[in-house]
Amino acid sequence: MDLTWRPLTLDDDAALARLYAAAEEVDRTGEHFSTEDLREELEGPNIDLAGATTGAWDGDRLVGYGLVRRRDAANPVHMIRLQSVVHPDHRDDAVGAHLADWFTRTSREVHARAFPDAPLELHHGHHRNERWIAGVLAAAGYEHQRTMVDMRVGLADLPPQPSLPDGVVPVPFDFAYDLAALDARNDTFGDHWGSTAYEPGAWRHLVTGSKDFRPDLSFLVLDDDKVLAFVLSHFYASEAEATGVREHNATWVGTREVLRGRGVASGLLGHTLLAAKAAGFDRSALNVDVDNAHRALGVYERCGYRVDDEWHVYVKPLARG
């Protein structure tokens, strides 16, 4: 079947939502996206709709999608993020080869404009059930380099939570501390695999300026105006609508080195979970690298979280040329 490939526009948000819904019926990733969710993503500052997205159209129906997202920094490697989704009825060798070639060609173009002197890697994350794209990537020379896990804890029967150390006081998030929180995030995650520093524009779009951000369920530990620890929370209404479960998401949890090893992370997260329970949430979720440099799985397990699902990251270095 002949498909027409072209870049996406913001007006394609509803078609993209229908494509994700069709794929979810087969892949069961647990993710559900509304038109508003996807429009917000397509409006991101690191996305070039005309130059770094592609869609496969079968008549007026979107059946495939690819995205190349530049990063805010290359320190020292530019780890471009790739995304894709293909309708289950169109997962064939021709579509897979087209996407793989497009990823390589477009990533080189994006990289040349952003960080031409840095090494380049392509990173594609996907749920463990998304076996078709895993096969496409493996055939194109990508290797499985990292595993991320979703962890969850029910709030109705939340176990007793760790306490913060004496003298450490949680402060509700205030937008006056927005850039201070960004600085803490960049410092805390500077040595994490696959992580780069955020610029303020991307930070505000993806995190504190997102329609899903919950400042009322986000907390900081401060030293004057410096953020030493943080838990930043989001609530995805589209997920609640699809599942009937109100899930709090602890999307960013971090502690600067000066406070590590004192129970601050688990205490601040515990404080957040109690607030989420009081606000009527059913459970809490977070995502973490199983090889996290700061042994975060143990921190989260102390708060009652348990591994619930698995994601894989496939990587392909690209030589200059």
C-alpha positions, 0 to 999 in steps of 0.5 A: 500500500502506498503511503504519503509521508510529510511533516506534521503540523499542529493541526494534525494533533487529533490524527496523532491522538487517534494513531496513539490510541490505535497502537495502545490497543495492541501494545498496552504500554499504559500510556494514553494521550489526548489531543491537548497532550500531543499539541503541547508536545508538538509546540515544544521549543526543541521540536522543529515540526517542518524539519524534524517530524514525519507522518505516514498518511493512508489517505486522510488517516495518519498511520505512522509518526516519527520525531527527532528532538534535539537536546539543550546541550551536548556534554559532551555527546549530543544524545538526540531523542527519537520517538515513533508510533506506527499503526498495527496494520502498517508495521511492515518492513517498508515502513520500518526501513523508511523510519530508520533511514529518516531517523538517520538523515534527519538527526544528522541535519538537526545535529549539524544545526545545533552541535556540529562539533560534538559526537552524535548518538540516537536514543529511542525509548519504547515500552517492553511490549513495543517489539516491532519497533525494537526489531526495526531499531536492532536491524538498523544497528541500534543496541539496547543500552538501558532499562527504565522502570515505572514504580508505583505505590497505592495511596489508600494503604500507604505504608508509614513514610520516612521522616525528614531529618531534624531541621530540614523543612519542606517548602511548597513550590513557588514560581519565585524558585522556578530557576533555582529549581532548574539549577538544582535539577541540572546539578542533581542529574548532571551525572545521570546516564542520558541526561543533559542540562535543560535550558529555561525554555524547555524546562518551563514548557516540559515541567513547570509550565506544563498544563499538567504540573501540580505546584500544590503537590511539589515541594522544595528544601531551601538554603536561602534562595538555593534549592537543595532538594525537590519533588516536582509533581504532575497529574495527567488527566487523560490517563485518569479519564482512560483508566479511572485511576487518579495517579500522582506522578513524581516526575522529578526527585532530586537532592544535591550532593551536600544533603545526600545520604541523610534521608532527605530524598525519601523524607521529602517524597514521603511528605509529597505522598501524604499530600497526594493522598490527602488531595484524593489521589489513588496511587503514585508513580515515577520512572527511574533508571535501574542503574541510577547513579544515586541508587534511587530505587532503594529510596523509592522502595522505602516509600513503598514504591514497587517496580510495575513496568519496564521501558528500554532505550536503544542507542546508535552512535553516528559517525561524522559524515 
